[in-house]
Amino acid sequence: MIHGSLNLFIIFSVLLISILKLFLPPFNLEWFFLDLANFFNQRSIVLDLKMFKSLQLNTSFYSLIISQLKVENFLEHAYLARLLNLLSLPFLFYSINIIINYYKKKIFHKNNLKHFSLSLYIIFTPIVFLLVGKAFPDYLSFVLIVCSIALYIKNYFISFTLLIVLSAILKPIALYISPIIIAISYLNSQSLFEKKFFLSIFLATFFAIAYIYKIDKFIVSEEQISYINVSLLSVFSNYLVYVSYLSVLLLFIVPYKFYEFFKKKEAVLFFIYSGLSILLLIICRTTYGEMSYGFLSYVIKGEYTGSFILFMTFLFYIIISSEVIRSKKKYEKYFFLSINISIFILAAFVERPSQRYLLYIYPFFFLFIFYYFSLGKIKKILIVNIFCFFIINLFQFLYFKSFSNVAVKIYNDLSKQKIINETNPLDIFHINGYKFNSSAEFEKKNTYRYIVKYCKKNTDDKNQISVYNIKLINLTIKQICILKINDIS
């Protein structure tokens, strides 16, 4: 697929950026998991189990795992928890190789394609690579379930069961890809109801519920309950947003597929599909939960840009779906159906969609698209994608670094002014909120005199005490202000 020198470039980039990310301050609420690890070691700064569960739908299992490292303060040694993710990369790489080999032989009956590069490509995709260097349960759960599927393919049933149970306890939502595992089971045994497989899924579900009941005490806040209060419209809308996001991750493969479609001179179908895409765009809600594009969200701005991306990705997905449906390849149809059923289950699982959940299904989706449409012949497009991934991953790291530095500076400035206890951290809460609040003070939301929030610099606004710029290579992409509380609107 890709030349050896480019493989080395990917490996070097993955290791370099991952190592640099190890030493960033906690970001995107990593500190929730880190401080809960402190709690399990009886050294909590802010959180106890009840407060953590009132703020998070995640189980406490990830924090329990990293607490075994017995660090004095995980908030000051976040790199140790992130290092655990980094050390799991070889296992992820090897497991993806096994799955790719399975794809070739069992589904697409191809034996002449190298898959070393494909594994690197999947790991370097931003949705995967972003979580490699974060102290989140999502990535570890993802690695465990990918490894479990690889073991299932190799007929190591007991190991498969153990890993899928651990993955489900970390992130119960990981089980939404069960239809894909059922498809793998069917292609292995020609039976949809293999008893061993369903026993494993039952055990994974049982132990996940048992852990939540016994350790987490089923503590869920009203806000968290609203995330799982789904409707038929939200399920359909979530499904559309998810398939759109998966298509965006293919980057330049999408326009290439349009080009191939035009070459077939199917103009009538193209206009029909375009009309259907517009209809889906009208039906789809405009609220996308956590389906952001990271720092690119500040570059890709505007309702029209977002609508155009949705339209193009809906059109792409309709085209590839129609080609699969019209084909006579039975096994490929089964597998594509299993992918879509999995996405529907995910769409119905929580009302608020998140791109992190697509982590589990992305490798299977990409591999299906790669082999079904024989993308090995378009090396140049894949190489362009890799360089785009490098830029996105590098800039995402620089964005985290810039934002973290600003958050630290804001905290230091507030400390100098001696107004820490009177300030609501709001938009830097996800980085260093633990420095602002004690457990009791979480409830004192009406006692703040100042607030830290996103803003635009306005010299005429007397409530703006300080303005800070978050930059990417000297380009300001966001501003944060310390404001007097009466500035809240």
Steps between C-alpha positions, in 0.01 A plus 500: 500500500762755608876514458727398788633854549146625557441223753805624691364855479170389658675303775730793577208747503286278723780456754620862494159667539386237754809553716455880484135463604600299806615811686208734433276600793169309530270594210133443409405389852783247530535625855167336593653156444837596647354643820270202539816286487626721783173427683556124474845563652339723768670814368214671312532874435136565405301194399350207679315216327157655546605834352682330210191299410280809522725662237580198280316214329831308491566226751772544762690191377763692300592707806510184710747346253739796488477542878700177526806697389501648852610850397501776761283733287379398153406861420870584507604176327239466226772370267502164685134434417559610138806278480273201561320587175824547311635162613188329364573614142693182398205283612257720304723486193534121511125450557407725208738295283312183594165663421629629165619151410153371588337765279713397205446126524150457642307796360676622187702186410814697417846376591736739322466822698747610767337612823789632711439849363124476548543442873720810527249699293214410737702585812608834349141601418417796730200333670732221620821692545337782696414261783835317507649774718201567725420362843153386392337154526387514134835414345583217743152353453548528122835318512351224716204440268719503186738253666204287608369480141848404378508223763151388396617472139792287625255285702637598843154504651586540870737792433237655271241480778734649762597800284148577382381490864774747602420725202129501591570587865719791385245622244170307482422681175782299335257210462311687227734338245364155592331465156846523339628223726186297412586547130855377569356205693267418210779508243710274724235241583215570253273535804336819626443351844832368622447426870854592607470848353168580666631365829788750475266791426277394788798485738627841381156655557457325835837608641461857371162529676637325810791745520272801457264361767763389752771767463337800329169453687293597192562868575377709205414869499189646335722657233657161421154339481404756234787368284341154482143622457478434125215544253441349156596831336823525701593141408459573128676835531788348698538225240531760223756704695704187574515378138587855395790514747631158393494621139687820590780285644556357151605848379600491131355153447157671488564724194679208333184290540295783346740505205461124453123533517499767227721280284222241497272766347224446756385863492133421570588299810733778614218758491262260679758434769570874528130565559494231769808656664326839512194334658722338764667834562160659566397219736832490686513717811743786519626407847785252480592442863873428524548436127766766458811499281737611776694818422369479141159601634642853532617491139189335351249758615152595392167330444551476124839326532359249746196434280722452194714242685187315613354505147820368340548225758134394484530483122819294529340256743190460283720425197710235674191347665323474165802331344520244780126431486504456122802267508476120499766457768317332788767513771581865431130585535479321835800685634382841378162428660673414829685833490177693449312308769785582739474870414122489560554338841750772586256767378232358729731456800541866598311813398815712485731371222878504545776437248691299762247219472586453132848394606381139537344470154736712291761225422226265375332772297826616340618147420166420338519812280868434421454141383152521350596789273860379447659820629845339493525625143477868604822525701545871424166590660579291806841666530334843483264386777797397713662841469165661587483275807850612597404869475175445693670296774787747533272803510270328748801451729603866455143608574496296822837646597395859431169461682669334799759779525223761496307314771811489721562872443139587586524301823827671594356846426190428707722379784703822490179702513376278785162438338528125441220413744273760339552378141298250298757323273230399247690475165829387657325271748584199281874573540555615857158522663631296794717797601197725541254295700483293811229235520261729683551789262361311200157591629574874546435604140328823599780638717749578222594858419713418195486251215745362243329460164551522125468853370610754242727780608306821554690802632170674577382222729600596853410153629788342306778482754745300284496347151712198400567370150509130408726481197608258232831612344434864597145485367238574767216251467326568830499753783422451868421778746480550872171685540305650783199282570244759392634455143323162472222516248 
